[in-house]
Amino acid sequence: MAEVVAVSRQQRHLVTKDVVDSVQLLAGRGIQGDAHLGEMTKHRHRARRHPTAPNLRQVHLIHAELFEELAEKGFSVKPGQMGENITTRQIDLLALSKGTRLVLGDEAVIELTGLRNPCILLDKLMLGLMKAVLGRDLAGELIRKAGVMSIVIVGGMVRTDDPITVILPDGPHVPLEPVE
């Protein structure tokens, strides 16, 4: 069963986020008390170029299985360290379709908007980490493993150990692309 392993937030724009017991999701805005809260983009680089762009990066999710893969490469990464708000287990986030909705706990609902495009700031956390979260498929196409981004559809409290329910969108599967 898919579940929430950890929840994190950070009021300042830092790479890492603090693990907390619970987070409050606010519809159309993001996570209360997090630097990325808002209807318009809060990503510092993107906000300078397009300050009125919609915030498609309200909630960042990473699968805990990535940390296990990174450990095999010599990296010790814990929840919140790569900037995610929600760490999951037993759900292949990267394979989900754009527009997939996830019910987190009893009431909160988020909708996937795309992949996180990892940046060089990961190397400030641990040298070589950015390269470690990138890969290539059999056709040589770039694979981004640093999680997915989403928007909040229905607000609510999300806690560690909450179940996650996947609701696939109607229509054909649309692979996730990097979010601007």
N, C-alpha and C positions, 0 to 999 in steps of 0.2 A: 504494500500500500504506500502510495506517495505521501510524503510528510514534510513538514517544516522542521529543519534541524536547528536553525538559529535565525534570529531577527536582529538587525543592526541599523543604526542611524548615526548621523554626525551633523551637527549644526554648521560646521565650517567645511570649506572645500578642501578636504584632505583625501589622500588615496584610501586610507583605512577608515572604517566605521566602527563604532563601539557596539559590542554585543549587549543587548538588553533583554529583559524578560518578555516584553511585548512592544508592538508598534501599532499606532492608530493610523489606518489608511483613510484618506479624505478623498471622496469622489472628485475626479477631474483635476486633482492637485498633487497627490502623492502621499508621502509619509510625514505626519506632524513631527516637527523638530528636526527635519533633515534638510540639508543645504539644497537639495534638488526639488523641494516643495514649490509648486507653482504651476499655473496654467501655461505660461510661456517658458521657453527653454531656460534652464539654469546652468547648463554645462558652460563653464567659463569661456572656452574658446569659441563655441558656437554662438553664445549669447552676444559676444562682441560683433560678430558678423551679421547675425540675424536675430536681433533682440525680440522681435514679435513672432518668431516661429513657435508653433505649438510645442509643448513639452512632451515628447514621446519617450522620455527617459525618467518617468516619475518613480518607478520602482525597478531596481536591478536585481536579478536572480542569478545564482550560480548553483550548479549541482555539486553536492559534496563529493561525488565520485571523482570530480576533477582534482580535488585535493589529494586523493589516493593516487591518481595517475601522476601528479606532480611529485609526490613523495618518492615514487619509483625513480624519478629523475634527480633526486637529492634536494628537493625544495620542501620546506616545512611551512605549509600555509594553513591558517585556521579561518573559521568563519569571520567575515567582516574585513579581513585584511586586504582583499582585492576590491573593496568598495561596494560589495553587494549589500543589499538590504535584507534579502531573504535567501538563506541557504536551504536547498531542498535535497531530498534523497528519494531514489526509486522513481525518477521521472526523467526521461530523455528530453530535456528542455530544448536542445539544439535541433532536434528532429521534428519539433512541433511546427504546425502551419502558422503563418501570419494570421492574426485574428483569433487564435485559440484563446479561450478564457479559462482561467484557473480560479476555482473557488477555494479560498484559503480559510480554513476553520469553519465557523458557523455562518458567516455572512459576507465577508469581503470578497470582491470579484475584481480581478485584473485581466487586461487583454494584452497579449503579446504584440509588440510593435516591430521587433527585429532583434538582431544580434548586437551585442556590445562589440565595438571595434577596439581591441586592446591598444593602449598607448604606452609610450616610453616611460611613463611614471611608474609602471610596474617594475621596471628595472631599478628604480630608486628604492623600492621595497626589498627586492632581492635581485642581484645582477643575473641576467639571463632569463628572468621570469617571463618577460614579454614574448621572447622567442619560444619558450616552453608552452605557451598557451596558443600557439599557432601551429598548424600542421598542413599537410597536403593530402588530398584524396588520390585515388588511383589514376584519375585523369590529370593530376597535377594542380587542381584547383585549391585555392587557399581555404583552410578550415579555421574558423575563429571559435575558440573554446571558452572564452572568458565570460560566458553567460548571455542572458537575454534581457531585453528591456521591455517595459510595459507601462500602461496607463491604468489608473484606478477607475473602474466602472461603478462599483458599489463600495462605499466605505465600510470600515469595521475594524475591530481589534484582531491582530494576528499574533499568535504566541508560538513559542517553541513546542514541538510535538503536535501542532495542529495538523489535521489531515488536509490533503490537497486533492480536489476533484477536477479532472480535465474535461472541458467541454469543447469539442472540435467545431470549427465553423462549418456552415453549409458550403457545399461546392467543392471544387478541386483543391488539393493540397498546394499551398503557396509557400515555398521555402523562405525561411527568414533571411533577410539581407541586413547588412549593417545599418544601424539607425543613425541618422544625421542629427 
